[in-house]
Amino acid sequence: MSRTRSRLWIAGVLLVAAALLLYRSGKPLWKPMADRATGQRTVETVLRDLGPAAEARMKPHFDKASVPFPPSRLALLGFKAEKRLEVWAGAADGPWRHVRDYPVLAASGRPGPKLREGDGRVPEGVYRIELLNPQSRYHLSLRLDYPNAFDRAQAATEGRTSLGGDIYIHGGAVSIGCLAMGDEAVEELFVLAARTGLPNVRVILAPADLRAESASGGLVREPGWVGELYAIIRAELQPFR
């Protein structure tokens, strides 16, 4: 056996022996791809890379409203007819203060609450943000907890089973059943929700700004329980004046 072949043979034996020792120790022989640097974003990397600029854009609005950043609590009010998302914030034991408005760039569907998967409607009701998605196809997104308890109760009464889901506030300017806010706006909303803490964020989605008396004329009257829903939304909007 030549000297070169002998060295290769010895190296191969050593590699096999090392692999056997690792196998018996229970340690992995290599790192799985998911553990390597893939460039995929996380909530933490979004806050690190996009957070400072987003916070700098938001801070003047919070200063003007006399609300510290991040706030103790946050409310996002979405009005479908007006295509507007209002941001309100405040201390835990203080009044709500209006911080700023964002235009909704796109939202689909006819007026009225979302009833089933595929109807293209934006939900109407009182929701929470249950997830921040840093790897959205629409830059960033915040997922709502639709269907909520009210949605499920009405569906059970009517025998509806396919209610749909995956309703987001997201970036970009196109949407089916969600609220498209544009990339810069969703960066601010994403960072704001993360800094505030998801348990301290509520979202009210209404067919129109029900704080105005003129909003009553364009509301749908079906299904039969929609009046109850709109009464709930009106009551929830009372502190935001």
N, C-alpha and C positions, 0 to 999 in steps of 0.2 A: 504494500500500500504506500503510495507517495506521501510525502510529508504534508502537502496541502490537503489531500483527501483525509489524512489522519486527523488533521486539525478540525476539518469540517465535521468529521464523525464524532470527535470528542465534544465539539460545541453543540451538536444535535443531542447527544446524550445528556449534557448538562441542562439544555432547555427542557427536555422531557422530564428530567428529574425535578426541576424547579416547578414545572406545571403540576406534577403529581403532589408535591408538597403543598402548593396553594390549594389544590382541589381538596386534599385531606383536611386542610385547616378551615375549610368553609369559606375562604375568601374568593371573590370573583377573579377570573383569569384576565379580564379586561373590563374597562369601564363601558357600560352601555351608552349608546349614542345620546340618550336623553340626558345624561349627566354631563355631556360635553358642551362647550360653548357653541350653541346653535344660532345665536343672534335673535332668538325669540324673546319678545318682551314679557315682562311680568309687571304687576302693579308697582312693585318696588322700583323697577328700572324706569317706568313711566314717571313716577314721582321724582326720581333722580334726574332724568334727562329733560323732561318737559315741565316738571313742576315749577322750577324757579321762574321761568318766563310766564307761565300761566298765572302764577301768584302775583307777579309784578303787574300783569294786566288787570287783575281783579282788585288789587289792593286799593286803588283810588276810589272805586265804587263802595268798598266797605268803609273806607275812611269817611266818605261823604255821608254814608248812612249811620255813622257813629256805631259801627258794629266791629268788634275785634275779629281778626282772621287768625286761625279758623274759628268759626262760630260754634257755640254750644249746640245749636240746632238749626236745621235747614229745611225749607219747604220750597218745592218747585211746583208752580201752578201752570198747567198747560191748558190753553183755550183753543179749541179746534177751529171755530169760526174765525177768530181773530188771527190765527196762526202765530201765537205768541206764547212764550214760556217766561214766566216771571220768577225771579229769585228773591226769596225772603229769608231773613236770618235773624237770630237774636240770642240773647243769653237764656239760660235754662229757666230763670224765674222772671224774665223781663218781657217787654212787648215785642211782637214781630215788627221788623223794619224792612221796608222795600229796598233791595240792593240794586237791582237792574233788571232789564228785559232782554230777551234774545228772540229774534225772529225764527219761527219754524220754517225751514226751507222747503220741506216736503212732508206730506202726510196723506195717506190714501183713505178711500172708503167713503161711504155715505154718512150722513149724520146719524147719531144714535149709538148705543153701547155695542161693544163687540159681543156677538152671540155664538159664533162657531168658527172653527178653523177654516181659513180660506175666504172669509167674507171681506178681507182687506180693511176692516175697520180698526181705527185706533180705539182702545178701550176707554170707557168713562167710569170714573169712580175714584176711590182713595186707595193708594198703593204704597208699597215700600220698594226700595232698591235692594234686591237680594244678591246681586253679583256685579262686580266690575270686570269687564272683559278687555284686557290690554291687547288682545290679538284679533280684534274684530276685523272683518272684511271692510268695514266702514271706519277705519282708523282706530277709534276707541268706542266703547259702548257701555251703557249702564242698563242692566236687565231689571225689569219690573216684576213684581210677584203676581202678575196676572196668570190665571184667574184667582181672585181673592175669595174670601169666604162668601161675600154677597153674590159674586158671579156664580160660584158653585151651587149656592142654595137655589138661585132662580133656575139654573140649568136642571137641577135635580127635580124641581117641581114640574118642569116642562118636558122632562125626559130627554134633554139634550146631553150628549156624552162627549162629543168632539169639540171642545171649547177653544182649541188652539193654545198657543203659548209663545215663548221666545219673543216677547215684546220689549223693545229696547228704545232708549234715547241714544242716538249714535251720530257719528260724523257723516260727511258726505252730503249730497243734496238730492238723493233719491230714497224712497222708502215705500214699503207695503206693510201697513198696519203698525208702523213705528213712527218715531219723530226724528227726522233728519235735521241736524242742527248746524252742519258745517264742521270742518275739522278743528278750527281754532276755538270755536265755542265749546265743542265737546271735550277738548283738552281742559278747559277751565272747569266745566261741570264735573268731569272725572276727578280732577285734582281736588276740587271743592268737596265732593262727596267723600273721597278717601280721607281727607284731612278732618272732616267733621265727624266721620264714623257712620257707617251705614245704619246702625240702629237709631241714629238721631236725624235721619232724613225721611221726609214724607213727600209723596207726589200726589197731587190732586189733578186729575184730568177731567175736564168739563167740556160739554158740547159748545159752549160759549161762555163769556164772562157773566155768570149768573148773579154777580153783584149789581149788575145794571138791570133796571126794570125792563128796558127795551129788548133784553135777551130772550124774554119769554115767548115772543111771537114766533121764532124760528125753530122751536124745539119739537122733536118728534113726540108722538103720543102712543106709540106702540113699541114694545109689548106693554101689557097692562101695568106692569110693576115699575115702568120707567119714571112715573111721578114720584114714587117712593125714593128711587135712586137720586133724582134731581133735588129732592128735599134734603137728602143726606149731604149732597155736594154743596148746596146753598149754606147749610149749617156749618160745614167744614170751612167754607170761605169767609165766614163772618169775621174771624180775627185779622184778616188780611185786607185792611182798608186804610 
